[in-house]
Amino acid sequence: MKTRPKNLISFVLALALLAVTATASAAGNIKIAIDAEFGIPNSSSAQAVRHGAQVAVDEINAAGGLLGRKLEVIERDNRAVPARSLNNLRELAADPDVVAVMSGRYSPVVVEMLPEIHRLKMLMLDPWAAADAITENDFTPNYVFRLSLRDSWALPVMMRHALKQGHRKVGILLPNTEWGRSSLKAAEETAARDTHQEIVASKWYNWGDASLIERYQALRSAGAQAVILVANDREGVILVKEMTTLPSDQRLPLVVHWGITGGNFFEQSGAALKVVDLSVVQTYSFIGKSDPKTKGVLAGLKAVTGNDDPRKVASPVGVAHAYDMVHLLAMAIKKANSTDRSVVRQALENLGPYKGLVRHLDKPFTAKRHDALSINEVFMARFADDGAIEPILKTKP
């Protein structure tokens, strides 16, 4: 009879432990969703984001997970259609285990989602889409965080690159979307305040257009010495191939936004790239790096994709940005000691230093700055003969 209280206490403690275990089990994995353009033919951007996120998740899970739970990456295909993305977002927001959603490369899709993101109070992490309005969205509190390029950084570097090549007169070819409008504004501001180049004309195209050569020729006829091209891989392939039919003296240098690196632009362009002078803006390359972080990520990619060759990493910026973004999210979850989206959002604004793959970040985000990178990470690159995207000498801001 004297041992009964002790046994009772042990029994109660055992029940409490079972209850905690059952609660953790019921909660399931902490989910990070990727809502992106998985189903678009020849696209590699969404897959790159998935690969980078998965490498980071594998590292975190191998170290014990977060809050006693494992991380899990799930995906939804929006095919770059805003309506599909909105439906995906609402479905994901209804799952309490989804702590955040990562976007793909299409700025117009993310911009269209901004009101619903904030109505649902869903954390949106952007590892690719570059329109300035994505983070400068006037919503308070702001639920969107980006570790990627901005158009207001890309276009100055692109314009300065053209100027360095001796091209004071440029034409601009853009999609009739938020991405195009954001890019044109950045180019005009750069020309007026910095490079003092002349933008001789700007021409717009629509997604799905079968030809761009008339618009290109209009820019050339207006006196352009180089063309600033804002395009994804499909439109980039169309123009490059059309330019090969022109006499060599009509093939102007193309300085291109990074959308073309989100698909198999190199494979589809083929021999056309040998006769067109094309450079593309980037923020990260695995090529030429031997630091432990890069080696670790490449080893992780080997496990996820079967490839650890830095020259063969498809859409490298998507991989690198998503990898760092997941680690920042994990830091915020630890700091918050919670997966509550609003609490994690506050934690993201108050993180300490992070030694990332792309760069070391002393303070990744603040309440007023939801972009982790800067123009200092932006550089120009070219496609090598094997399809690798090789950095050119970095253009300083």
JOLINGI-V93503 format. One record per pair of residues at least 24 apart in sequence whose C-alpha atoms are under 10 Angstrom apart, sorted by the first residue. I is the first residue (numbers start at 0). J is the second residue. D is the distance in Angstrom with one decimal. If there is no record, write none. Layout:
BEGIN
{{I;J;D} {I;J;D}}
END
This chain:
BEGIN
{{20;67;9.8} {23;66;9.3} {23;67;7.6} {23;68;7.3} {24;67;9.8} {24;68;8.4} {26;68;8.5} {26;95;8.4} {26;96;6.9} {27;68;7.2} {27;69;8.0} {27;70;9.3} {27;71;9.6} {27;95;9.9} {27;96;7.1} {28;64;9.4} {28;65;9.4} {28;67;9.5} {28;68;5.8} {28;69;5.1} {28;70;5.5} {28;71;6.1} {28;72;9.4} {28;96;6.7} {28;97;8.8} {29;64;9.2} {29;65;8.1} {29;66;9.3} {29;67;9.9} {29;68;6.6} {29;69;6.1} {29;70;4.8} {29;71;6.0} {29;72;8.6} {29;95;8.9} {29;96;5.3} {29;97;6.3} {29;98;6.8} {29;99;9.5} {29;338;7.8} {30;69;8.6} {30;70;5.9} {30;71;4.8} {30;72;5.8} {30;73;6.8} {30;74;9.9} {30;91;9.6} {30;94;9.1} {30;95;8.9} {30;96;5.6} {30;97;4.5} {30;98;6.1} {30;99;7.5} {30;100;8.9} {30;338;9.8} {31;56;9.2} {31;70;7.4} {31;71;6.2} {31;72;5.0} {31;73;6.3} {31;74;8.4} {31;91;9.7} {31;96;8.5} {31;97;5.8} {31;98;6.1} {31;99;5.4} {31;100;6.0} {31;101;7.4} {31;124;9.8} {31;325;8.4} {31;328;9.4} {32;71;8.4} {32;72;5.8} {32;73;4.8} {32;74;5.4} {32;75;7.4} {32;87;9.8} {32;88;9.4} {32;91;7.6} {32;92;10.0} {32;97;6.7} {32;98;8.1} {32;99;6.3} {32;100;4.6} {32;101;6.1} {32;102;8.8} {32;123;9.6} {32;124;9.7} {33;72;7.4} {33;73;6.3} {33;74;4.6} {33;75;6.1} {33;76;8.3} {33;77;9.7} {33;87;9.8} {33;88;9.9} {33;91;9.9} {33;99;8.6} {33;100;5.5} {33;101;4.6} {33;102;6.0} {33;103;7.6} {33;123;9.6} {33;124;9.1} {33;125;9.9} {33;321;10.0} {34;73;8.8} {34;74;6.0} {34;75;4.8} {34;76;5.9} {34;77;6.3} {34;78;9.2} {34;79;9.4} {34;83;9.5} {34;84;6.8} {34;85;9.6} {34;87;7.1} {34;88;7.7} {34;91;9.4} {34;100;6.6} {34;101;6.1} {34;102;5.3} {34;103;6.6} {34;109;9.9} {34;123;9.8} {35;74;7.7} {35;75;6.5} {35;76;5.4} {35;77;5.4} {35;78;6.8} {35;79;6.9} {35;80;9.4} {35;83;9.9} {35;84;7.9} {35;87;9.9} {35;100;9.7} {35;101;7.8} {35;102;5.6} {35;103;4.4} {35;104;7.5} {35;105;8.2} {35;108;9.2} {35;109;9.8} {36;75;8.4} {36;76;5.6} {36;77;5.4} {36;78;4.3} {36;79;5.2} {36;80;8.4} {36;84;9.4} {36;102;9.0} {36;103;6.4} {36;104;7.9} {36;105;8.1} {36;108;9.9} {37;74;8.6} {37;75;7.7} {37;76;5.1} {37;77;7.2} {37;78;6.4} {37;79;8.7} {37;103;8.8} {38;75;9.5} {38;76;6.1} {38;77;7.5} {38;78;5.4} {38;79;8.7} {39;76;8.9} {39;77;9.0} {39;78;5.6} {39;79;7.7} {39;262;9.3} {40;78;9.3} {40;233;9.7} {40;262;8.6} {40;263;9.5} {41;232;8.6} {41;233;8.7} {41;261;8.8} {41;262;5.5} {41;263;5.8} {41;264;8.4} {41;266;9.8} {41;267;9.2} {42;78;10.0} {42;231;9.6} {42;232;8.1} {42;233;9.2} {42;259;9.6} {42;260;9.1} {42;261;6.0} {42;262;4.1} {42;263;6.6} {42;264;9.1} {42;314;9.5} {43;232;9.9} {43;260;8.2} {43;261;5.3} {43;262;4.6} {43;263;7.0} {43;264;9.9} {43;313;6.7} {43;314;6.4} {43;315;9.9} {43;317;9.0} {44;103;6.9} {44;104;6.6} {44;105;9.7} {44;127;8.4} {44;258;8.9} {44;259;9.8} {44;260;7.8} {44;261;4.4} {44;262;6.4} {44;263;9.7} {44;313;8.1} {44;314;5.9} {44;315;8.9} {44;316;8.8} {44;317;6.2} {44;318;8.5} {45;74;9.3} {45;75;10.0} {45;76;8.9} {45;78;9.9} {45;101;9.8} {45;102;8.4} {45;103;5.6} {45;104;7.4} {45;127;9.4} {45;261;8.1} {45;262;9.4} {45;314;9.1} {45;317;7.7} {45;318;9.3} {46;74;9.9} {46;103;9.3} {46;261;9.4} {46;262;9.9} {46;313;8.7} {46;314;8.6} {46;317;8.4} {46;318;8.5} {47;103;9.5} {47;261;8.5} {47;262;9.9} {47;312;8.5} {47;313;6.6} {47;314;5.9} {47;315;7.0} {47;316;8.1} {47;317;5.1} {47;318;4.8} {47;319;8.6} {47;320;9.5} {47;321;8.2} {47;322;9.8} {48;101;8.4} {48;102;8.6} {48;103;7.3} {48;104;9.3} {48;125;9.8} {48;126;7.2} {48;127;8.3} {48;314;8.6} {48;315;9.1} {48;316;8.6} {48;317;4.8} {48;318;5.1} {48;319;8.1} {48;320;7.6} {48;321;5.3} {48;322;7.9} {48;324;10.0} {49;73;8.7} {49;74;8.0} {49;101;9.3} {49;103;9.6} {49;303;9.8} {49;317;8.4} {49;318;7.5} {49;321;7.5} {49;322;9.0} {50;299;9.1} {50;300;7.0} {50;303;6.8} {50;304;7.5} {50;313;9.9} {50;317;8.5} {50;318;6.1} {50;319;9.2} {50;321;8.1} {50;322;8.1} {51;126;9.9} {51;296;8.3} {51;297;9.9} {51;299;8.8} {51;300;7.7} {51;303;9.2} {51;315;9.0} {51;316;9.3} {51;317;7.1} {51;318;4.0} {51;319;6.0} {51;320;7.4} {51;321;5.1} {51;322;4.4} {51;323;8.1} {51;324;9.1} {51;325;8.5} {52;101;9.3} {52;126;9.9} {52;317;9.3} {52;318;7.3} {52;319;8.7} {52;320;8.6} {52;321;5.1} {52;322;4.9} {52;323;8.1} {52;324;7.8} {52;325;6.0} {52;326;8.7} {53;299;8.6} {53;300;8.7} {53;302;10.0} {53;303;7.5} {53;318;9.4} {53;321;8.8} {53;322;7.7} {53;325;8.8} {54;295;9.3} {54;296;6.8} {54;297;9.0} {54;298;8.9} {54;299;5.3} {54;300;6.4} {54;301;9.4} {54;302;8.4} {54;303;7.1} {54;304;9.9} {54;318;9.0} {54;319;10.0} {54;321;9.3} {54;322;6.7} {54;325;9.3} {55;296;8.1} {55;299;8.2} {55;300;9.9} {55;318;10.0} {55;319;9.9} {55;321;8.3} {55;322;5.3} {55;323;7.6} {55;324;8.8} {55;325;6.3} {55;326;6.4} {55;329;9.5} {56;322;8.4} {56;325;7.2} {56;326;8.0} {56;329;9.0} {57;299;7.9} {57;302;9.7} {57;303;9.3} {58;295;9.4} {58;296;9.3} {58;299;8.2} {58;326;9.3} {59;325;9.4} {59;326;8.0} {59;329;8.1} {64;329;9.1} {65;329;7.3} {65;330;9.4} {65;332;7.6} {65;333;6.9} {65;336;8.9} {65;337;9.4} {65;338;9.6} {66;332;8.2} {66;333;7.2} {66;336;7.0} {66;337;7.6} {66;338;8.9} {70;96;9.8} {70;97;10.0} {70;329;9.2} {71;96;9.7} {71;97;9.2} {72;97;9.5} {72;100;9.8} {73;97;9.1} {73;100;9.3} {74;100;9.1} {74;101;9.2} {75;100;9.8} {76;103;9.8} {77;102;9.8} {77;103;9.2} {77;108;8.9} {78;103;9.9} {78;105;9.7} {78;108;9.7} {79;103;8.4} {79;104;8.7} {79;105;6.4} {79;106;9.3} {79;107;8.5} {79;108;6.3} {79;109;9.4} {80;105;9.3} {80;107;9.0} {80;108;6.6} {80;111;9.8} {81;105;9.6} {81;107;7.7} {81;108;4.8} {81;109;7.7} {81;110;9.0} {81;111;6.4} {81;112;7.1} {82;108;8.6} {82;111;8.8} {82;112;8.8} {83;108;9.4} {84;108;7.2} {84;109;8.5} {84;111;9.1} {84;112;7.5} {85;109;9.5} {85;111;8.5} {85;112;6.3} {85;113;9.7} {85;115;7.4} {85;116;8.8} {88;112;8.5} {88;115;8.2} {88;116;7.7} {88;119;8.8} {88;121;8.3} {88;123;9.7} {89;115;8.3} {89;116;8.8} {89;119;7.8} {89;121;9.2} {91;121;8.9} {92;116;9.1} {92;119;6.9} {92;120;8.4} {92;121;6.4} {92;122;9.3} {92;340;10.0} {93;119;9.2} {93;121;9.9} {95;338;8.7} {95;339;8.5} {95;340;9.3} {96;338;7.9} {96;339;9.3} {97;121;9.1} {97;122;9.4} {97;338;8.5} {97;339;9.6} {97;340;8.8} {98;122;7.0} {98;123;9.4} {98;328;9.1} {98;332;9.0} {98;337;9.6} {98;338;5.9} {98;339;7.1} {98;340;5.8} {98;341;9.6} {98;343;8.3} {98;344;9.9} {99;123;5.9} {99;124;7.0} {99;142;9.7} {99;143;9.9} {99;325;9.7} {99;328;8.5} {99;338;9.3} {99;339;9.9} {99;340;7.4} {99;343;9.3} {99;344;9.6} {100;124;6.1} {100;125;8.6} {100;143;9.7} {101;125;5.7} {101;126;7.1} {101;127;9.4} {101;143;9.7} {101;144;9.6} {101;145;9.5} {101;321;8.2} {101;324;9.0} {101;325;9.2} {102;126;6.8} {102;127;7.4} {102;128;7.5} {102;145;9.6} {102;321;9.7} {103;127;6.0} {103;128;6.4} {103;261;9.7} {103;317;8.5} {103;321;9.9} {104;128;4.3} {104;129;7.7} {104;130;9.9} {104;147;10.0} {104;231;9.4} {104;257;9.6} {104;258;7.5} {104;261;7.6} {104;317;8.4} {105;129;8.2} {105;130;9.0} {105;176;10.0} {105;177;9.7} {105;178;8.1} {105;231;9.2} {105;258;8.6} {105;261;10.0} {106;130;5.7} {106;131;9.1} {106;132;8.9} {106;133;7.5} {106;176;8.6} {106;177;6.9} {106;178;5.8} {106;179;9.5} {106;181;9.8} {107;132;9.9} {107;133;9.1} {107;176;6.5} {107;177;5.6} {107;178;6.4} {107;179;9.4} {108;133;10.0} {108;176;10.0} {108;177;9.3} {108;178;10.0} {109;133;6.8} {109;143;9.7} {109;177;10.0} {110;134;9.3} {110;136;8.6} {110;177;7.7} {110;178;9.4} {111;177;9.5} {113;137;9.9} {113;138;8.5} {113;141;9.7} {113;142;8.9} {113;143;8.4} {114;138;8.3} {116;141;9.4} {116;142;7.2} {116;143;8.2} {117;141;7.4} {117;142;6.4} {117;143;8.7} {118;142;9.9} {120;340;7.3} {120;341;7.1} {120;344;9.4} {121;339;10.0} {121;340;6.6} {121;341;8.2} {121;344;9.2} {122;328;10.0} {122;340;6.4} {122;341;8.0} {122;343;8.5} {122;344;6.9} {123;344;9.7} {124;321;8.8} {124;324;7.3} {124;325;8.8} {124;328;8.8} {124;369;9.9} {125;317;9.9} {125;320;8.6} {125;321;8.2} {125;324;8.2} {125;370;9.3} {126;316;8.3} {126;317;6.3} {126;318;8.6} {126;319;8.5} {126;320;5.1} {126;321;5.3} {126;322;8.8} {126;323;8.8} {126;324;7.0} {126;325;9.7} {127;257;9.5} {127;258;9.3} {127;261;9.5} {127;316;7.6} {127;317;6.2} {127;318;9.6} {127;320;7.4} {127;321;8.4} {128;178;8.6} {128;258;9.0} {128;317;9.8} {129;153;8.6} {129;178;7.3} {129;181;8.8} {129;182;9.1} {129;256;9.9} {129;257;9.4} {129;258;9.6} {130;177;7.0} {130;178;5.3} {130;179;8.5} {130;180;8.7} {130;181;5.8} {130;182;7.6} {131;177;9.3} {131;178;8.5} {131;181;6.6} {131;182;8.8} {131;185;9.4} {131;370;9.8} {132;177;8.5} {132;178;9.2} {132;181;7.8} {133;177;9.9} {133;369;9.7} {133;370;9.9} {134;367;9.8} {134;368;8.3} {134;369;6.1} {134;370;7.1} {135;367;9.3} {135;368;8.7} {135;369;8.2} {135;370;9.4} {139;366;9.8} {140;341;9.2} {140;344;8.9} {140;345;9.1} {140;366;8.5} {140;367;9.9} {141;344;8.4} {141;345;9.7} {141;366;8.3} {141;367;9.0} {141;368;9.9} {141;369;8.2} {142;340;9.0} {142;341;8.3} {142;343;9.9} {142;344;6.6} {142;345;9.3} {142;347;9.9} {142;369;9.0} {143;344;8.8} {143;369;7.1} {143;370;9.2} {144;324;9.0} {144;328;9.9} {144;344;8.9} {144;347;8.4} {144;348;9.2} {144;363;9.8} {144;364;8.0} {144;368;8.8} {144;369;5.0} {144;370;6.3} {144;371;7.9} {145;320;9.0} {145;321;9.9} {145;324;8.0} {145;363;9.8} {145;364;9.0} {145;368;9.6} {145;369;6.2} {145;370;4.9} {145;371;6.3} {145;372;8.2} {146;317;10.0} {146;319;9.5} {146;320;6.0} {146;321;7.9} {146;322;9.9} {146;323;7.8} {146;324;6.4} {146;327;9.7} {146;357;9.4} {146;363;8.8} {146;364;9.6} {146;369;8.4} {146;370;5.9} {146;371;5.0} {146;372;5.9} {146;373;9.3} {147;281;9.8} {147;282;7.7} {147;283;9.8} {147;316;8.1} {147;317;8.6} {147;319;9.4} {147;320;6.3} {147;321;9.0} {147;324;9.4} {147;357;9.8} {147;370;7.4} {147;371;7.4} {147;372;6.4} {147;373;8.7} {147;376;9.5} {147;377;9.8} {148;257;9.3} {148;280;9.5} {148;281;8.2} {148;282;7.0} {148;316;9.4} {148;320;9.6} {148;370;8.6} {148;371;9.4} {148;372;7.3} {148;373;7.8} {148;374;8.0} {148;376;8.6} {148;377;7.6} {149;181;9.2} {149;182;9.1} {149;185;9.6} {149;370;8.5} {149;372;9.0} {149;373;8.5} {149;374;8.3} {149;377;9.6} {150;178;7.9} {150;179;9.2} {150;180;9.7} {150;181;6.4} {150;182;5.4} {150;183;8.9} {150;184;8.9} {150;185;6.5} {150;186;8.8} {150;256;8.8} {150;374;10.0} {151;181;7.7} {151;182;7.1} {151;183;9.4} {151;184;8.1} {151;185;5.0} {151;186;7.9} {151;188;8.9} {151;189;8.7} {151;374;8.5} {152;182;9.5} {152;185;7.9} {152;186;9.7} {152;189;9.7} {152;280;10.0} {152;373;7.5} {152;374;5.2} {152;375;8.8} {152;376;9.3} {152;377;7.3} {152;378;9.9} {152;396;8.9} {153;182;8.2} {153;185;8.3} {153;186;9.0} {153;255;9.6} {153;256;7.2} {153;257;8.7} {153;279;9.8} {153;280;6.7} {153;281;8.3} {153;282;9.3} {153;374;7.6} {153;377;6.9} {153;378;8.5} {153;379;9.4} {154;181;9.6} {154;182;6.5} {154;183;8.3} {154;184;9.1} {154;185;5.9} {154;186;5.4} {154;187;9.1} {154;188;9.4} {154;189;7.5} {154;190;9.8} {154;227;8.5} {154;229;9.4} {154;254;9.6} {154;255;9.3} {154;256;7.9} {154;280;8.8} {155;182;9.7} {155;185;7.1} {155;186;6.5} {155;187;9.4} {155;188;8.6} {155;189;5.6} {155;190;8.3} {155;193;8.3} {155;194;8.3} {155;374;8.9} {155;377;9.7} {155;394;9.7} {155;396;7.9} {156;186;9.7} {156;189;9.2} {156;254;9.9} {156;280;7.7} {156;281;9.9} {156;374;8.2} {156;375;9.8} {156;377;7.1} {156;378;6.9} {156;379;7.6} {156;393;9.2} {156;394;6.4} {156;395;7.8} {156;396;7.0} {157;186;8.8} {157;189;9.9} {157;227;7.4} {157;228;9.6} {157;253;9.9} {157;254;6.3} {157;255;7.5} {157;256;7.9} {157;278;8.8} {157;279;8.0} {157;280;6.8} {157;377;9.5} {157;378;8.4} {157;379;7.4} {157;394;8.7} {158;185;9.9} {158;186;7.2} {158;187;9.9} {158;189;7.5} {158;190;7.8} {158;193;9.5} {158;194;7.4} {158;195;9.9} {158;196;8.2} {158;225;9.7} {158;226;9.7} {158;227;7.6} {158;254;8.1} {159;189;8.8} {159;190;9.3} {159;193;8.7} {159;194;6.6} {159;195;10.0} {159;196;9.2} {159;394;7.3} {159;395;8.8} {159;396;8.5} {160;254;7.9} {160;278;9.0} {160;280;9.7} {160;378;9.1} {160;379;7.5} {160;391;10.0} {160;393;9.3} {160;394;6.7} {160;395;9.6} {161;194;9.8} {161;196;9.5} {161;224;8.9} {161;225;7.0} {161;226;8.7} {161;227;8.4} {161;252;8.5} {161;253;8.9} {161;254;7.1} {161;278;9.6} {162;194;7.3} {162;195;9.4} {162;196;7.6} {162;225;9.4} {163;194;9.9} {163;394;8.9} {164;224;10.0} {164;225;9.4} {164;252;9.4} {165;224;8.7} {165;225;9.4} {166;196;8.1} {166;197;9.4} {166;223;8.2} {166;224;5.6} {166;225;6.3} {166;226;9.5} {166;252;9.3} {167;194;8.4} {167;195;7.9} {167;196;4.8} {167;197;6.2} {167;198;8.5} {167;199;9.7} {167;223;8.5} {167;224;7.3} {167;225;8.5} {168;195;9.6} {168;196;5.9} {168;197;4.8} {168;198;5.9} {168;199;6.2} {168;200;9.4} {168;219;10.0} {168;221;9.4} {168;222;6.8} {168;223;5.1} {168;224;5.5} {168;225;7.0} {168;226;9.0} {169;196;7.3} {169;197;6.3} {169;198;5.0} {169;199;6.0} {169;200;7.7} {169;201;9.0} {169;218;8.1} {169;219;8.8} {169;221;9.3} {169;222;7.7} {169;223;4.6} {169;224;5.7} {169;225;5.1} {169;226;5.6} {169;227;6.9} {169;251;9.9} {169;252;9.9} {169;253;10.0} {169;254;9.9} {170;197;8.5} {170;198;5.6} {170;199;5.6} {170;200;5.2} {170;201;5.7} {170;202;8.0} {170;214;9.9} {170;215;8.4} {170;217;9.0} {170;218;5.3} {170;219;7.4} {170;220;9.8} {170;221;8.0} {170;222;8.0} {170;223;5.1} {170;224;7.7} {170;225;6.5} {170;226;4.8} {170;227;6.1} {170;228;8.5} {170;253;9.9} {171;198;7.3} {171;199;8.3} {171;200;6.5} {171;201;4.6} {171;202;6.3} {171;203;8.5} {171;214;9.6} {171;215;8.8} {171;218;7.5} {171;223;8.8} {171;225;8.7} {171;226;5.6} {171;227;4.7} {171;228;6.0} {171;229;7.8} {171;253;9.9} {171;254;9.6} {171;255;10.0} {172;200;8.7} {172;201;5.8} {172;202;5.0} {172;203;6.0} {172;204;7.5} {172;211;8.9} {172;214;7.5} {172;215;7.2} {172;218;8.2} {172;226;7.0} {172;227;6.2} {172;228;5.0} {172;229;6.2} {172;230;8.3} {172;255;9.6} {173;201;7.5} {173;202;6.3} {173;203;5.0} {173;204;6.2} {173;205;8.6} {173;214;9.9} {173;227;8.4} {173;228;6.3} {173;229;5.0} {173;230;6.9} {173;256;9.9} {174;202;8.6} {174;203;5.5} {174;204;4.9} {174;205;5.6} {174;206;6.9} {174;228;9.2} {174;229;6.8} {174;230;6.9} {174;231;9.3} {174;234;9.3} {175;202;9.2} {175;203;5.7} {175;204;5.8} {175;205;5.5} {175;206;7.8} {176;203;9.2} {176;204;9.2} {176;205;8.0} {176;206;8.8} {178;229;8.3} {178;230;9.3} {179;203;8.2} {179;204;9.4} {179;228;9.7} {179;229;6.7} {179;230;8.6} {182;227;9.9} {182;228;9.8} {182;229;7.6} {182;256;9.1} {183;227;9.8} {183;229;9.2} {186;227;9.0} {197;222;9.7} {197;223;8.8} {198;222;9.4} {198;223;7.8} {198;226;9.7} {198;227;9.7} {199;223;6.2} {199;224;9.4} {200;226;9.9} {201;226;9.5} {201;227;9.3} {202;228;10.0} {203;229;9.9} {204;230;9.7} {204;234;9.4} {205;234;9.6} {206;230;9.5} {206;231;9.5} {206;233;9.1} {206;234;8.0} {207;233;8.7} {207;234;8.2} {208;233;9.8} {208;234;8.0} {208;237;9.3} {209;233;9.7} {209;234;8.4} {209;237;7.5} {209;238;9.6} {210;234;8.2} {210;237;6.5} {210;238;7.2} {210;241;8.0} {211;235;9.2} {211;237;7.1} {211;238;5.8} {211;239;9.5} {211;241;7.9} {211;242;9.6} {212;237;8.6} {212;238;6.4} {212;239;9.3} {212;240;9.6} {212;241;6.3} {212;242;7.3} {212;245;9.7} {213;238;10.0} {213;241;10.0} {214;238;9.9} {215;241;9.8} {215;242;8.9} {215;250;9.8} {215;251;9.3} {216;242;9.6} {216;249;8.5} {216;250;9.6} {216;251;9.8} {218;251;10.0} {219;249;7.8} {219;250;9.1} {219;251;7.8} {220;249;9.8} {223;251;8.1} {223;252;9.9} {224;249;9.8} {224;250;9.7} {224;251;6.4} {224;252;7.6} {224;253;9.7} {225;250;9.0} {225;251;5.3} {225;252;5.0} {225;253;6.1} {225;254;7.4} {225;276;9.8} {226;250;9.8} {226;251;6.7} {226;252;6.3} {226;253;5.1} {226;254;6.2} {226;255;8.2} {226;277;9.8} {227;252;8.6} {227;253;6.1} {227;254;4.9} {227;255;5.9} {227;256;7.9} {227;278;10.0} {227;279;9.9} {228;253;6.5} {228;254;6.0} {228;255;4.7} {228;256;6.3} {228;257;9.6} {228;258;9.9} {228;259;9.9} {228;277;9.9} {228;279;9.3} {229;253;10.0} {229;254;8.6} {229;255;5.9} {229;256;5.0} {229;257;7.9} {229;258;7.5} {229;259;8.8} {229;279;10.0} {230;255;7.2} {230;256;6.4} {230;257;7.6} {230;258;5.6} {230;259;6.2} {230;260;9.8} {231;255;9.3} {231;256;8.0} {231;257;7.4} {231;258;4.0} {231;259;4.3} {231;260;7.5} {231;261;7.0} {231;262;7.9} {231;264;8.6} {232;257;8.9} {232;258;6.2} {232;259;3.8} {232;260;6.6} {232;261;6.6} {232;262;5.6} {232;263;6.9} {232;264;5.0} {232;265;8.7} {232;267;8.9} {232;268;9.3} {233;258;9.3} {233;259;7.5} {233;261;9.8} {233;262;8.1} {233;263;8.8} {233;264;7.2} {233;267;8.9} {233;268;9.7} {234;258;9.6} {234;259;8.1} {234;264;9.3} {235;259;6.2} {235;260;9.7} {235;264;7.2} {235;265;9.8} {235;267;9.7} {235;268;8.4} {236;263;9.3} {236;264;6.1} {236;265;8.3} {236;266;9.4} {236;267;6.6} {236;268;5.4} {236;269;9.2} {236;271;8.9} {236;272;9.4} {237;264;9.8} {237;267;9.4} {237;268;8.3} {238;268;9.5} {238;271;9.9} {239;264;9.9} {239;268;6.9} {239;269;9.7} {239;270;9.9} {239;271;6.3} {239;272;7.1} {239;274;9.1} {239;275;6.9} {239;276;9.6} {239;277;8.9} {240;267;9.3} {240;268;6.6} {240;269;8.8} {240;270;8.8} {240;271;5.7} {240;272;8.4} {240;274;9.8} {240;275;9.1} {241;271;8.8} {242;271;8.2} {242;272;9.9} {242;274;8.8} {242;275;7.5} {243;270;9.2} {243;271;6.1} {243;272;8.8} {243;273;9.5} {243;274;6.9} {243;275;7.3} {244;271;9.5} {247;274;8.1} {247;275;8.9} {250;274;8.4} {250;275;6.7} {250;276;8.0} {251;275;7.8} {251;276;7.3} {251;277;9.2} {252;276;4.8} {252;277;6.0} {252;278;8.2} {253;277;4.8} {253;278;6.4} {253;279;8.4} {254;278;5.1} {254;279;6.0} {254;280;7.9} {254;379;8.8} {254;380;9.8} {254;381;10.0} {255;279;4.7} {255;280;6.5} {255;281;9.9} {255;379;9.2} {255;380;9.8} {256;280;5.5} {256;281;8.2} {256;379;9.6} {257;281;6.3} {257;282;9.3} {257;314;9.5} {257;316;9.2} {257;379;9.6} {257;380;9.8} {258;314;9.6} {259;314;9.3} {260;313;8.1} {260;314;5.7} {260;315;8.5} {260;316;8.7} {260;317;9.5} {260;382;9.7} {260;388;8.5} {261;313;8.1} {261;314;5.5} {261;315;9.0} {261;316;9.0} {261;317;8.2} {262;313;8.2} {262;314;7.3} {263;313;8.5} {263;314;9.1} {263;386;9.4} {264;382;9.9} {264;386;9.2} {265;382;7.5} {265;383;9.4} {265;384;9.4} {265;385;9.0} {265;386;6.0} {265;387;8.9} {265;388;9.6} {266;385;9.8} {266;386;7.7} {269;384;9.9} {269;386;9.7} {270;384;9.8} {272;382;8.3} {272;383;9.6} {272;384;9.1} {273;382;9.8} {273;383;9.8} {273;384;8.5} {276;381;9.1} {277;380;8.9} {277;381;6.8} {277;382;8.1} {278;379;6.4} {278;380;5.6} {278;381;4.9} {278;382;7.6} {278;388;9.6} {278;389;9.8} {278;390;9.5} {278;391;8.7} {279;378;8.5} {279;379;5.5} {279;380;5.2} {279;381;6.1} {279;382;8.4} {279;388;8.6} {279;389;9.7} {279;390;9.2} {279;391;9.5} {280;377;7.0} {280;378;5.8} {280;379;4.5} {280;380;6.1} {280;381;8.7} {280;388;10.0} {280;390;9.0} {280;391;9.7} {281;315;9.1} {281;316;7.1} {281;376;8.3} {281;377;5.8} {281;378;5.5} {281;379;5.9} {281;380;6.6} {281;381;9.7} {281;388;8.9} {281;389;9.6} {281;390;8.0} {282;315;9.1} {282;316;6.5} {282;317;9.8} {282;319;9.3} {282;320;9.1} {282;357;7.9} {282;372;9.1} {282;373;9.5} {282;374;8.8} {282;375;8.8} {282;376;5.3} {282;377;4.6} {282;378;6.1} {282;379;8.4} {282;380;9.5} {282;390;9.4} {283;314;10.0} {283;315;6.9} {283;316;5.6} {283;317;9.2} {283;318;9.5} {283;319;7.1} {283;320;8.5} {283;356;8.9} {283;357;6.2} {283;358;9.2} {283;376;7.4} {283;377;7.9} {283;378;8.3} {283;380;10.0} {283;388;9.9} {283;390;8.7} {284;309;8.1} {284;310;8.9} {284;312;9.1} {284;314;9.6} {284;315;6.4} {284;316;7.2} {284;319;8.4} {284;357;8.6} {284;378;9.9} {284;380;9.3} {284;387;9.6} {284;388;7.6} {284;389;7.5} {284;390;7.3} {285;309;5.2} {285;310;7.4} {285;311;9.5} {285;312;7.9} {285;315;7.3} {285;316;9.2} {285;319;8.7} {285;356;9.5} {285;357;9.5} {285;388;9.5} {285;389;9.3} {285;390;10.0} {286;310;6.2} {286;311;9.5} {286;312;9.5} {286;315;9.9} {286;387;8.6} {286;388;8.4} {286;389;7.2} {286;390;8.3} {287;389;9.4} {287;390;9.7} {290;356;9.4} {291;356;9.7} {292;354;8.9} {292;355;7.8} {292;356;6.2} {292;357;9.7} {293;319;9.4} {293;355;9.6} {293;356;6.5} {293;357;9.2} {295;356;9.8} {296;322;8.4} {296;356;8.3} {309;387;8.4} {309;388;9.9} {310;383;9.5} {310;385;8.2} {310;386;7.9} {310;387;5.0} {310;388;7.4} {310;389;8.4} {311;385;8.7} {311;386;7.8} {311;387;6.3} {311;388;9.0} {312;387;8.1} {312;388;9.3} {313;386;9.6} {313;387;8.6} {313;388;9.3} {314;387;9.9} {314;388;9.0} {315;387;9.8} {315;388;8.6} {316;357;8.9} {319;355;9.1} {319;356;6.6} {319;357;6.5} {320;355;9.4} {320;356;8.2} {320;357;7.2} {320;372;9.7} {322;355;8.7} {322;356;7.7} {322;357;9.3} {323;353;9.0} {323;354;9.1} {323;355;5.9} {323;356;6.4} {323;357;7.4} {323;358;9.1} {323;371;10.0} {324;355;9.2} {324;363;9.9} {324;371;9.2} {326;353;8.7} {326;354;10.0} {326;355;8.4} {327;351;9.8} {327;352;9.8} {327;353;7.6} {327;355;9.0} {327;363;8.1} {327;364;9.8} {327;371;10.0}}
END
